[in-house]
Amino acid sequence: MPKVLIIEDNLFIRENIMEILELEGYQVVGAENGVVGIEMTYSENPHIIICDIAMPFKNGYEVYESIKSYLDEHRVQFMFLTASAEEKDIAKGKTAGADAYLTKPFKTDDLLNALRDLLN
C-alpha cells in the first residue's frame, strides 16, 4: 500500500487523518510542521503528501516550493488540506501546483476518494 506523509501542525487533526488512513491500509507518517515535513519527504519517500497551508515555520506553499523538483522527479502526488475554502484560495492552491485541494472540515469519504484519485 502507498506511503502517505501528513504535514499538519494540529496534533488532533494529524493523528485523526493518520488513523483513518492506517485503517484503510495505507502506510502513514506524520510531520508537525513544514520544516519537518520537508525533511521527511526526503527521508520517508512518500507516494502522496497531504499538507496543511497555514502552519508555523514554513507554510504549505513554501513546503511545496521547497520540494517541487523532488515531487516531479519521483512522481509524488501533493494535496493541500486546509481550512481555506474560498474560491480564490482553492485557485491559488491549484495554481501553486497541487494535484488536489481538500477543505476542512472534511468527510472521511472525500479524503479517501481524493487519495484514490491521486493514485490513479
KOLDO-759657 format. One line per 2 residues: their letters; for each residue x, y, z of N, C-alpha, C, O. Coordinates in steps of 0.1 Angstrom, whole numbers, plus 5000, padded with zeros to 4 digits. Each point is the difference from the previous one (the first is absolute). Layout:
# residues N
A	X/Y/Z/X/Y/Z/X/Y/Z/X/Y/Z ~ ...
This chain:
# residues 120
MP	5009/4988/5000/4991/5012/5000/5009/5012/5000/5011/5000/5006 ~ 4984/5011/4988/5008/5012/4999/5003/5007/5013/4992/4998/5010
KV	5019/5009/4991/5004/5007/5012/4995/5015/4998/5002/5006/4990 ~ 4992/4999/5021/4995/5013/5000/5006/5008/5011/5001/4996/5012
LI	5004/5016/4985/5006/5009/5010/4989/5011/5003/4996/5007/4990 ~ 5001/4995/5022/4990/5010/5005/5008/5011/5006/5007/4998/5010
IE	4993/5014/4984/5006/5012/5006/4990/5009/5006/4993/5007/4992 ~ 5005/4993/5021/4989/5007/5006/5004/5004/5014/5005/4991/5008
DN	4994/5021/4996/5005/5005/5013/4990/4997/5011/5004/5000/5012 ~ 4983/4998/4985/4990/4996/5010/5001/4985/5003/4997/4992/4992
LF	5008/5005/5020/5002/4986/5004/4987/4992/4999/5001/4989/4995 ~ 4988/5016/5009/4987/4993/5000/4997/4996/4985/4996/4989/4997
IR	5005/5021/4994/4996/4998/4986/5010/4990/4994/4996/4991/4993 ~ 5017/5011/5010/5011/4991/4994/4997/4986/5004/5001/4991/4992
EN	4997/5007/5021/4998/4986/5005/4987/4994/4995/4999/4988/4997 ~ 4991/5020/5001/4987/4995/4995/5002/4996/4985/4995/4989/4997
IM	5011/5019/4995/5003/4996/4986/5008/4987/5000/4998/4991/4992 ~ 5013/5009/5016/5008/4988/5000/4993/4987/5004/5002/4990/4993
EI	4989/5011/5017/4992/4989/5004/4990/4995/4989/4999/4988/4997 ~ 4995/5022/4996/4991/4997/4989/5007/4992/4989/4995/4990/4995
LE	5017/5015/5002/5007/4994/4989/5006/4987/5003/5001/4990/4992 ~ 5004/5008/5021/5005/4988/5004/4989/4989/5000/5003/4988/4996
LE	4985/5015/5008/4989/4991/5000/4997/4995/4986/4994/4990/4997 ~ 5009/5019/4993/4998/4997/4986/5012/4992/4994/4999/4996/4988
GY	5011/5002/5020/5012/4992/4995/5011/5008/4995/5010/4995/4995 ~ 4989/5018/5005/5011/5009/4996/5012/5000/5010/4997/4998/5012
QV	5015/5003/4984/5011/5002/5008/5001/5015/5002/5000/5007/4991 ~ 5000/4998/5022/4999/5014/5002/5011/5005/5010/5003/4993/5010
VG	5002/5019/4987/5009/5007/5009/4995/5014/5001/4994/5005/4991 ~ 5010/5001/5020/4995/5014/5002/5011/5010/5004/5010/4996/5006
AE	4988/5016/4990/5009/5011/5004/4993/5011/5006/4989/5004/4995 ~ 5016/5002/5015/4993/5010/5008/5001/5014/4995/4994/5010/5005
NG	5015/4992/4985/5001/5014/4993/5007/4998/4987/5004/4989/4996 ~ 4996/5022/4996/5006/5000/4987/5014/4996/4999/5005/4993/4991
VV	5003/5012/5019/5015/4997/4999/5002/4985/5002/5008/4994/4993 ~ 4985/5000/5017/5001/4985/5002/4994/4993/4988/5006/4990/4996
GI	4984/5015/4998/4994/4994/4989/5009/4999/4988/5001/4990/4992 ~ 5007/5021/5005/5009/5000/4990/5011/4989/5002/5003/4993/4991
EM	5002/5007/5021/5010/4990/5004/4995/4986/4998/5007/4991/4994 ~ 4980/5006/5010/4995/4987/4999/4996/4996/4986/5000/4988/4996
TY	4998/5022/4995/4998/4997/4986/5012/4992/4994/4998/4990/4993 ~ 5014/5015/5011/5012/4993/4995/5004/4988/5007/5005/4990/4994
SE	4992/5009/5019/5003/4988/5008/4990/4989/4999/5004/4988/5001 ~ 4984/5015/4997/4989/4990/5000/4995/4996/4986/4994/4989/4998
NP	5010/5019/4991/4996/4997/4987/4985/4996/4998/4997/4989/4995 ~ 4994/5020/5009/4986/4997/4999/4995/5000/4985/5006/5006/4991
HI	4983/4988/5007/4993/5000/4987/4991/5012/4999/4998/5005/4989 ~ 4996/4999/5022/4991/5011/5001/5003/5009/5012/5004/4994/5010
II	4995/5019/4988/5002/5009/5011/4987/5008/5002/4995/5006/4990 ~ 5000/4994/5022/4988/5008/5004/5005/5011/5009/5006/4997/5010
CD	4992/5015/4986/5006/5011/5007/4991/5012/5003/4992/5004/4991 ~ 5008/5000/5022/4992/5012/5004/5007/5012/4993/5011/4999/4996
IA	4982/5012/5004/5006/5012/4994/5004/5009/5012/5012/5005/4999 ~ 4980/4998/5010/5003/5010/5011/5007/4992/5011/4994/4994/5009
MP	5020/5007/4991/5008/4994/5010/5011/5009/5004/5004/5009/4993 ~ 5002/4988/5019/5011/5008/5004/5013/4996/4993/5001/4989/4994
FK	5009/5019/5006/5013/4998/4994/5000/5000/4985/5007/5009/4994 ~ 4986/4982/4999/4998/5000/4986/4986/4997/4997/4995/4990/5005
NG	4998/5018/4987/4986/4997/4997/5000/4990/4988/5010/4996/4995 ~ 4978/4999/5002/4998/4990/4990/5006/5004/4986/5006/4992/4993
YE	4992/5021/5004/5006/5004/4987/5015/5000/5000/5006/4996/4990 ~ 5000/5008/5021/5015/4999/5001/5005/4986/5000/5010/4997/4994
VY	4982/4994/5012/5004/4986/5000/4999/4995/4986/5010/4993/4995 ~ 4980/5010/4998/4998/4995/4986/5012/5005/4991/5006/4992/4993
ES	4997/5021/5008/5011/5006/4992/5013/4993/5004/5009/4999/4991 ~ 4993/4998/5021/5013/4994/5005/5002/4986/4994/5011/4996/4998
IK	4978/4997/5000/5002/4986/4996/4994/4997/4986/5000/4989/4995 ~ 4997/5022/4997/4994/4998/4987/5008/4991/4991/4995/4992/4993
SY	5018/5011/5006/5008/4992/4991/5000/4985/5004/5001/4991/4992 ~ 4999/5006/5021/5000/4987/5005/4986/4993/4996/5000/4989/4996
LD	4989/5019/5006/4987/4995/4996/5000/4996/4986/4995/4989/4996 ~ 5010/5019/4995/5000/4998/4986/5009/4988/4996/4996/4991/4993
EH	5016/5008/5013/5009/4990/4997/4995/4986/5004/5002/4990/4993 ~ 4992/5009/5019/4996/4988/5006/4985/4997/4998/4994/4990/5005
RV	4999/5019/4988/4986/4998/4997/4991/4999/5013/4991/4991/5001 ~ 5012/5017/5008/4993/5001/5013/4988/5009/4998/5002/5011/4995
QF	4986/4985/5009/4988/5008/4999/4999/5008/5013/5004/4996/5011 ~ 4991/5017/4987/5000/5010/5011/4986/5005/5001/4994/5005/4990
MF	5000/4995/5022/4987/5005/5003/5000/5010/5011/5006/4997/5011 ~ 4988/5014/4987/4998/5010/5011/4987/4996/5007/4990/4997/4994
LT	5011/5003/5020/4988/4998/5008/5000/5011/5010/5008/5001/5009 ~ 4982/5008/4989/5000/5012/5007/4986/5006/5003/4991/4996/4994
AS	5009/5013/5016/4987/5006/5003/4997/5011/4991/4988/5005/5000 ~ 5021/4999/4991/4997/5011/4990/4991/4995/4989/5005/4993/4991
AE	4983/5010/5010/4990/4995/4991/4995/5009/4989/4991/4997/4992 ~ 5014/5016/5008/4995/5009/4991/5006/4997/4986/5011/4994/4999
EK	4981/5009/4991/5004/4997/4986/5014/5005/4996/5008/4993/4994 ~ 4996/5019/5011/5013/5006/4997/5011/4992/5006/5011/4998/4995
DI	4986/4996/5017/5010/4991/5007/5002/4987/4993/5011/4995/4998 ~ 4978/5000/4997/5000/4987/4993/5008/5002/4987/5008/4992/4996
AK	4989/5019/4997/5007/5003/4987/5015/5002/5003/5008/4995/4992 ~ 4995/5012/5018/5014/5002/5004/5007/4987/5002/5011/4998/4996
GK	4983/4993/5011/5005/4987/5003/5003/4991/4988/5010/4994/4998 ~ 4980/5007/4993/5002/4992/4987/5010/5007/4991/5007/4993/4993
TA	4993/5020/5007/5010/5008/4992/5014/4997/5005/5010/4999/4992 ~ 4991/4999/5021/5013/4997/5006/5006/4987/4995/5012/4998/5000
GA	4979/4993/4996/5004/4987/4995/4995/4988/5007/5004/4989/4996 ~ 4988/5013/5014/4994/4988/5007/4992/4992/4991/4993/5005/4991
DA	5008/4982/5011/4992/4990/4992/4986/4999/5005/4991/4996/4992 ~ 5006/5008/5020/4987/5000/5006/4999/5010/5011/5010/5005/5006
YL	4978/4999/4998/4997/5010/5010/4988/4996/5007/4989/4999/4994 ~ 5012/4999/5019/4988/4995/5008/4999/5010/5012/5010/5004/5006
TK	4978/5000/4997/4998/5009/5011/4996/4993/5013/4993/4990/5000 ~ 5010/5017/5011/4996/4995/5013/4988/5008/5004/4999/5012/4996
PF	4991/4982/5011/5000/4986/5004/4997/4992/4988/4993/5004/4990 ~ 5012/4984/5010/4998/4991/4988/4992/4987/5005/5001/4997/5011
KT	4993/4997/4979/4994/4987/5003/5010/4989/4997/5008/5002/4990 ~ 4992/4988/5017/5010/4989/4998/4999/4995/4986/5011/4997/4994
DD	4977/5001/5000/4999/4995/4987/5006/5010/4990/5006/4995/4990 ~ 4993/5018/5012/5006/5009/4991/5016/4999/5000/5006/5001/4990
LL	4999/4997/5022/5015/4998/5001/5004/4988/4993/5010/5000/4992 ~ 4983/4989/5010/5004/4987/4994/4998/5000/4985/5008/4995/4993
NA	4982/5012/5002/4997/5001/4986/5011/5008/4994/5005/4997/4989 ~ 4999/5014/5017/5011/5009/4995/5013/4992/4999/5007/5001/4990
LR	4996/4991/5020/5012/4991/4999/4999/4990/4989/5010/4998/4993 ~ 4979/4996/5006/4998/4990/4988/5002/5007/4987/5007/4994/4991
DL	4988/5018/5008/5002/5007/4987/5014/5004/4997/5005/4998/4989 ~ 5002/5005/5022/5015/5003/4998/5008/4988/4996/5010/5001/4993
LN	4986/4988/5012/5007/4987/4997/4997/4995/4986/5007/4992/4995 ~ 4982/5013/4999/4996/4995/4986/5006/5009/4989/4998/4997/4989
